[in-house]
Amino acid sequence: MVLKVKMMALQFEARKIALKQDRTGFILTLVMHPDEVPEEILRDFVGTRYACAVVRINDDESPMQYNNRVGKAGQLCRDQDFQFFLGTDCEDAAADKLCKHCGIESRTELHGKKQAQILFDRLVASYEQTKVTDDPF
């Protein structure tokens, strides 16, 4: 017998106040207003595991859009349609072409090099224009 459990997420607003690292990983410290702390979290034992989804919010309470170009570049280079768009047939060749196009040695350089980010964004926009379909649905 399989039990189906409906998941309920706890929602609260928090502010990042510290980020540390130890041998097991990163330690993110958040502060919450006392009125915002869900009672369930207060009752859970230390060491309780949680699945987390975090959205940074702007001053107007709207969600902030993140642009993880390194992750997107990796995802695209594994995509056969993108490989075809670049005239290649494998991930490694697509990564090489992407890097040459952006003037970088490695996709990780998309984190900090502004000119490479601009070139990457233009390449992605050009690729996405080719994916327009006639399907109205």
Backbone as a ProteinNet text record, in pm:
[ID]
protein_1_A
[PRIMARY]
MVLKVKMMALQFEARKIALKQDRTGFILTLVMHPDEVPEEILRDFVGTRYACAVVRINDDESPMQYNNRVGKAGQLCRDQDFQFFLGTDCEDAAADKLCKHCGIESRTELHGKKQAQILFDRLVASYEQTKVTDDPF
[TERTIARY]
84.3	0	88.5	63	140.1	58.4	117.3	50.8	85.6	-14.1	9.5	-2.4	102.7	106.1	105.5	13.1	8.2	110.2	202.7	306.1	254.8	286	249.5	377.8	397	518.1	492.1	590.9	585.8	640.1	574.7	621.2	653.2	765.5	806.4	907.8	926.1	1027.9	1146.5	1265.6	1388.2	1492.9	1594.9	1706.2	1835.7	1922.3	2053.2	2140.7	2198.7	2288.1	2428.8	2444.7	2579	2586.9	2706.7	2735.4	2874.7	2882.6	3010.2	3028.1	3147.4	3173.5	3250.2	3211.9	3290.6	3318.7	3372.1	3412.3	3295.3	3173.5	3056.5	2980.3	3007	2936.3	2921.6	2824.8	2800.2	2692.9	2705.5	2610.2	2548.7	2421.8	2348.7	2269.3	2290.9	2218.1	2117.8	1991.8	1883.6	1823.7	1771.9	1701.2	1557.2	1464.2	1322.1	1262.6	1166.9	1093.7	1017	1009.2	940.5	798	728.6	592.1	587.7	703.3	709.8	751.5	802.2	855.5	740.2	736.1	631.6	648.8	541.3	545.3	603.5	577.3	628.1	780.5	846	992.3	1041.9	973.3	1012.7	1002.8	906.2	885.5	976.8	1027.8	1114.2	1247.1	1301.1	1428.9	1543.8	1650.2	1772.8	1822.4	1856.9	1899.6	1789.3	1669.1	1559.9	1596.4	1569	1599	1481	1510.3	1408.4	1446.7	1347.9	1368.8	1338.6	1426	1410.3	1398.5	1315.7	1307.2	1314	1407.2	1428.7	1412.7	1341.1	1322.2	1363.6	1459.7	1498.1	1390.2	1356.3	1250.6	1307.3	1250.4	1286.4	1215.6	1249.7	1186.7	1035.3	987.9	843.5	774.8	844.9	794.4	786.8	829.5	828.3	951.7	941.7	1058.3	1168.9	1293.1	1408.2	1447.4	1475.3	1515.1	1665.9	1705.9	1847.4	1884.3	2005.9	2051.2	2180.6	2168.1	2282.9	2332	2419.2	2467.2	2551.9	2628.2	2713.1	2625.9	2522.7	2431.1	2357.8	2313	2241.3	2333.6	2458.8	2554.9	2576.1	2588	2603.4	2481.9	2364.5	2239.9	2227.3	2255.4	2244.5	2342.4	2464.6	2565.6	2530.6	2446.8	2400.2	2278.2	2216.6	2095.4	2131.5	2074.7	2107.9	2067.3	1956.5	1914.5	2015.6	2067.9	2168.3	2298.4	2334.6	2453.8	2439.1	2321.4	2294.5	2302.2	2246.8	2250.7	2395.1	2485	2626.2	2704.2	2640	2707.3	2795.7	2759	2836.2	2743.9	2803.5	2721.6	2747.7	2815.6	2838.4	2857.5	2845.3	2854.5	2990.2	3097.2	3231	3256.5	3214.5	3233.6	3147.8	3026.1	2939.5	3000.5	3056.4	3120.5	3239.7	3318.3	3433.1	3388	3285.1	3235.6	3179	3104	3046.3	3156.8	3259.2	3370.3	3442.3	3467.5	3533.2	3447.7	3317.3	3225.7	3227.9	3236.3	3231.3	3369.3	3475.2	3610.4	3656.5	3618.6	3656.1	3718.6	3788.7	3851.8	3758.5	3668.8	3580.2	3445.5	3340.1	3206.1	3193.8	3275.7	3269.4	3306.2	3376.8	3413.1	3291.9	3177.9	3056.2	3006.3	3060.4	3022.7	3066.9	3182.8	3235.9	3270.5	3283.3	3326.8	3206.1	3191	3073.7	3061.7	3171.5	3166	3124.2	3175	3136.5	2987.8	2937.7	2795.3	2708.4	2749.7	2674.3	2671.9	2788.3	2796.4	2714.8	2719.9	2642.2	2492.8	2448.6	2305.9	2256.7	2339.3	2301.5	2292.8	2387.7	2387.5	2262.3	2229.2	2110.7	1983.8	1976.6	1860	1846.6	1957.4	1956.7	1909.3	1959.2	1918.3	1768.9	1721.2	1580.3	1487.9	1534.3	1453.9	1433.6	1531.3	1520	1424.3	1391.2	1304.5	1156.9	1121.9	982	910.5	797.9	723.2	592.8	531.8	403.4	288.2	315.8	212.5	155.2	24.9	-32.9	-54.4	-36	-57.9	73.8
-118.1	0	124	213.3	336.6	449.7	520.9	635.6	760.2	837	965.1	1072.7	1149	1253.8	1388.6	1472.6	1607.4	1691.8	1753.3	1834	1974.8	2027	2163.7	2238.7	2348.5	2426.9	2534.3	2557.1	2667.8	2791	2903.1	3025.3	3129.1	3196.3	3302.7	3389.7	3509.3	3598.1	3596.1	3594.1	3592.2	3678.5	3716.7	3795.6	3719.7	3713.3	3649.3	3738.5	3681.2	3760.6	3702.7	3577.5	3518.7	3399.5	3374.9	3256.9	3210.8	3088.1	3029.8	2896.2	2843.1	2712.4	2628.4	2501.1	2406.7	2284.8	2179	2064	1990.2	2012.9	1942.9	2024.3	2154.6	2237	2380	2449.1	2588.5	2599	2699.5	2725	2861.7	2861.5	2983.5	3021.4	3142.4	3190.3	3294.8	3270.7	3361.7	3416.5	3537	3594.6	3619.4	3584.8	3605	3689.2	3770.5	3845.8	3744	3765	3667.5	3634.9	3730.2	3704.7	3621.8	3607.4	3535.4	3389.2	3350.7	3215.8	3115.1	3019	2916.5	2831.4	2806.6	2730.1	2590.7	2533.2	2398.5	2394.2	2499.3	2502.7	2509.4	2582.1	2592	2456.4	2375.1	2245.2	2136.1	2152.3	2049.5	2041.5	1920.3	1897.8	1958.3	1997.1	2038.5	1917.9	1940.2	1831.4	1785.6	1841.2	1808	1854.4	1768.6	1801.5	1872.9	1967.7	2042.2	2048.3	2047.2	2081.4	2230.4	2305.6	2451.1	2505.1	2605.1	2684.1	2829.3	2904.1	3040.7	3135.1	3242.6	3344.7	3477.7	3543.2	3677	3774.8	3869.3	3964	4104.6	4178.7	4318.4	4405.6	4532.4	4625.3	4633	4606.1	4611.2	4475.8	4383.8	4250.2	4154.5	4196.3	4107	4015.9	3895.8	3805.7	3856	3840	3880.1	3764.2	3794.6	3694.4	3669.7	3544.4	3508.7	3464	3490.2	3448.9	3370.2	3240	3152.5	3108.5	3188.7	3161.5	3035	3005.9	2886.7	2761.7	2757.1	2643.5	2631.6	2744.8	2744.6	2699.4	2743.6	2703.5	2552.4	2495.1	2350	2276.3	2325.8	2264.8	2272.7	2388.9	2405.7	2317.7	2307.4	2227.6	2079.2	2034.7	1895.5	1875.2	1983.9	1979.4	1957.8	1853.2	1820.6	1930.6	1998.5	2108.2	2222.6	2252.3	2358.8	2316.1	2189.8	2138	2154.1	2120.1	2135.5	2282.8	2370.9	2515	2564.3	2507.1	2546.4	2470.3	2373.3	2295.5	2186.5	2134.1	2026.7	1908.6	1801.2	1682.8	1622.3	1697.7	1646.1	1762.3	1731.2	1834	1903	1826.9	1885.8	1983.9	1946	2034.4	2159.8	2144.3	2260.3	2353.9	2297.7	2379.3	2455	2388.7	2454.8	2571.1	2548	2655	2770.4	2738.2	2841.7	2925.9	2860.5	2932.8	3022	2970.5	3051.9	3172.1	3149.6	3258.2	3368	3327.8	3423.7	3475.7	3420.7	3465.9	3423.5	3301.4	3250.3	3112.3	3070.1	2937.4	2830.9	2870.9	2778	2844.3	2764.5	2818.8	2885.3	2844.8	2905.4	3053.5	3096.4	3237.6	3326.1	3263.9	3341.4	3405	3362.2	3422.5	3567.5	3601.5	3733.7	3822.5	3766.9	3847.6	3907.4	4038.5	4108.4	4093.9	4109.3	4098.8	3958.3	3856.6	3718.6	3697.2	3758.9	3747.3	3807.3	3922.2	3987.7	3898.8	3845.4	3758.3	3631.1	3574.1	3453.8	3482.6	3592.7	3628.1	3647.4	3707.4	3726.3	3592	3504	3371.4	3294.2	3298.4	3228.1	3286.5	3419.1	3483	3440.3	3433.7	3391.6	3246.3	3161.2	3020.3	3007.3	3082.7	3073.1	3123	3215.4	3261.4	3149.1	3060.6	2950	2842.7	2844.5	2741.7	2776.7	2890.2	2930.8	2827.5	2779.1	2678.1	2736.3	2664.4	2705.3	2657.9	2577.8	2522.2	2631.5	2663	2771.4	2730.7	2604.7	2556.6	2530.8
0	0	0	-92	-102	-41.9	51.4	112.1	34	0.5	-65.1	40.5	55.8	157.3	87.4	126.6	71.7	147.1	73.2	136.7	161.6	278.7	312.3	344.2	278	299.5	403.9	485.7	580.7	509.8	524.6	460.1	565.8	545.8	636.3	565.3	615.2	560.6	655.1	598	677.9	609.6	685.4	634.6	660.4	560.3	575.8	662	769.3	853.8	860.7	816.1	818.9	724.8	675.2	594.3	633.9	683.4	724.7	654.2	664	605.4	706.5	716.3	795.3	707.1	765.4	685.1	621.6	670.9	616.7	513.7	504.4	407.2	453.3	398.8	432.3	539.5	623.6	730.8	704.3	668	638.8	763	812.8	930.1	886.2	920.5	887.5	1016.5	1009.5	1123.4	1080.2	1169.8	1143.1	1254.9	1220.4	1321.3	1406.5	1536.7	1624.2	1578.4	1519.7	1473.5	1346	1276.9	1149.6	1165.6	1282.4	1301	1306.9	1213.5	1220.1	1346.2	1414.1	1538.9	1517.5	1399	1369.3	1375.1	1328.1	1331.8	1475.6	1558.5	1699.4	1768.9	1730.3	1794.3	1739.1	1617.8	1558.1	1632.3	1636.5	1702	1621.6	1688.6	1621.2	1541.5	1417.4	1330.4	1235.5	1252	1161.2	1020.9	923.5	784.2	721	631.1	558	410.9	323.9	182.9	174.1	111.9	111.2	-30.9	-45	-167.5	-122.6	-177.8	-133.4	-251.6	-230.4	-332.7	-273.2	-335.5	-290.1	-334.5	-246.9	-281.8	-296.1	-389.2	-409.8	-306.8	-304.1	-210.2	-228.1	-349.2	-374.5	-352.4	-286.2	-251.4	-370.6	-488.2	-604.1	-598.1	-655.9	-654.2	-745.8	-702.7	-783.5	-874.1	-998.5	-1096.4	-1085.4	-1066.9	-1068.3	-1208.8	-1248.7	-1380	-1363	-1344.6	-1326.8	-1464	-1521.4	-1656.6	-1663.1	-1559.8	-1561.5	-1567.9	-1483.9	-1485.6	-1617.8	-1670.8	-1799	-1911.4	-1907.7	-2010.8	-2008.3	-1889.2	-1878.2	-1930.5	-1894.5	-1939.3	-2091.3	-2147.2	-2291.7	-2367.4	-2317.9	-2389.4	-2391	-2297.5	-2297.2	-2387.3	-2430.6	-2512	-2659	-2720.2	-2859.6	-2956.5	-2930.2	-3017.6	-3014.3	-2895.7	-2883.4	-2951.8	-2934.6	-3003.1	-3154.3	-3207	-3350.2	-3389.9	-3306.7	-3331.4	-3345.5	-3264.5	-3270	-3376.8	-3442.5	-3545.8	-3488.8	-3372.9	-3309.1	-3282	-3230.4	-3201.7	-3064.5	-2975.7	-2840.9	-2742.7	-2615.2	-2512	-2510	-2518.2	-2511	-2626	-2746.9	-2861.5	-2847.6	-2794.6	-2773.3	-2669.6	-2562.8	-2458.8	-2516.9	-2600.7	-2663.7	-2751.9	-2833.5	-2921.6	-2840.6	-2735	-2650.4	-2587.8	-2536	-2473.2	-2574	-2692.9	-2795.8	-2832.7	-2846.9	-2881.9	-2775.2	-2648.8	-2537.4	-2496.8	-2555.8	-2523.1	-2384.2	-2346	-2214.1	-2228.7	-2123.9	-2123.8	-2068.9	-1977	-1908.5	-1884.9	-1883.8	-1860.5	-1722.9	-1627.4	-1493.8	-1497.5	-1600.1	-1612.9	-1641.8	-1673.2	-1694.2	-1565.1	-1450.9	-1322.4	-1311.2	-1364.2	-1335.1	-1452.9	-1571.1	-1685.4	-1756.9	-1745	-1798.8	-1950.4	-2022.3	-2168.4	-2209.8	-2141.4	-2171.5	-2142.5	-2036	-2002.4	-2112.7	-2164.1	-2271.8	-2395.9	-2433.3	-2550.8	-2530.6	-2410.8	-2380.7	-2390.5	-2329.6	-2332.8	-2476.3	-2560.8	-2702	-2775	-2745.8	-2807.9	-2767	-2639.8	-2590.2	-2653.4	-2661.9	-2724.4	-2870	-2940.8	-3080.3	-3091.6	-3002.9	-3002.1	-2971.5	-2873.1	-2834	-2944.6	-3027.3	-3141	-3242.8	-3254.2	-3349.7	-3299.9	-3172.2	-3114.2	-3121.7	-3180.2	-3191.5	-3279.8	-3230.1	-3305.3	-3358.7	-3449	-3504.2	-3417.1	-3316.3	-3230	-3139.8	-3154.4	-3072.6	-2926.8	-2895.9	-2758.6	-2696.3
[MASK]
+++++++++++++++++++++++++++++++++++++++++++++++++++++++++++++++++++++++++++++++++++++++++++++++++++++++++++++++++++++++++++++++++++++++++

